[in-house]
């Protein structure tokens, strides 16, 4: 006579099921954040496009990359609004005149 397995999946494999639930929760959280696309998430994604981690300098610039970086205030006015571009050697290159004109450090023409 065989006995049926006691309990459900969580009772039989608590660690495996718990780990699966944690991964599922993180995926749902990631999808929620990406669909909402808050300004800080867009800013972080832009920074990741241009920066990389280095054992020597901790943070380094990726060669031949460009990202528009912007963070808005609660009223919709830009707090930061600039483009960060790097050349083939990984050094920051001069922005174009259009992106410099949009810089928050310079007054805007209204």
N, C-alpha and C positions, 0 to 999 in steps of 0.2 A: 504494500500500500504506500503510495507516494503522498507526501504532504505538500500542499501548495505553498509557494513562497510567501512568507509573512510580509505584510505591509506593502506599500507602494515603492516606486522607484527611489524616492528620497530616503526611505528607510534602508533599502538594499545598498545604495551607492550614495551616501550623503556627501562625500567630498566631490565626487564627479558631478553630481547634480547641482551642488552649491556653486562650483566653479562655472558650470554652464549658465546658471542664473546670473552670476556676476558679469560674465561676458555679454550676455544678452542685455542686461541693464545698461552697461557701458555703451553698447551699440545703439540702443534706443536714445540715450543721452546725447551721443555724438550726432545722430540724425536730427534730433530736436534742435541742437545748437546750430547745425549747418542750415537747417530750414529757417530758423529765426534770423540767422546771420547778424548777430550783434556786432557793433563797430569794433569792439576789442578783439573779437575772433577774426574779423577781416584784417585788422592791423597785424595780428600775430601771424596769420597765413602769409601776408605780404613780407613780413620780416624773415620768415623761414625761407621764402623764395630767394632772398638775397644773402642771408647769413648762413654760416655753417659752423660747427663746433670744431675746435682744433686743440690738440693736447698742449701745444706751445703757447698760443695766444688766447685760449679759452673760446673766444668767438672770432671768426674770420669772415671775410666777404667772399662769396662765390664769384668766380670769374664769369664775365659776359652775361650778367643778369640785370633785370630792371623790375621795380615794383612801385606802384602808386600807393603811398601810405597816407591814410586819412583817419582821424578820430574826430567825431562831432561832439559838440556840447549838447546838453539836454534841449536847448532851444533850436538846435539844428545848425548853428553857426560852427564852422570848422575850428577845432582847436589845433590840430596838425593837418596839413595838406601839402604833401610834397612828393617828389619822385626820387627814389634812390637808384642810381645806375652804376654798374661796375664795368670796367674794361676787361680785356683778355687776361691781364695779369692779376685781376682781383682787386685793383685799386678803384676807389670811387672816382667817377668822371663827372665833369661839369654838366649840370642839367641844362636843358634847352631854355631859351628865353621865355617860352610860354609857361613852363613849370616854375621858373623863378618868379614870374609875375603873379602866380597864384600862391606864393609863399605867405604864411601867416605873419611873417616878420615885416612884410611890405604892405602898405595900405592898398586896398582894392578900389578899383574904379567902379562906381555904382551908377 
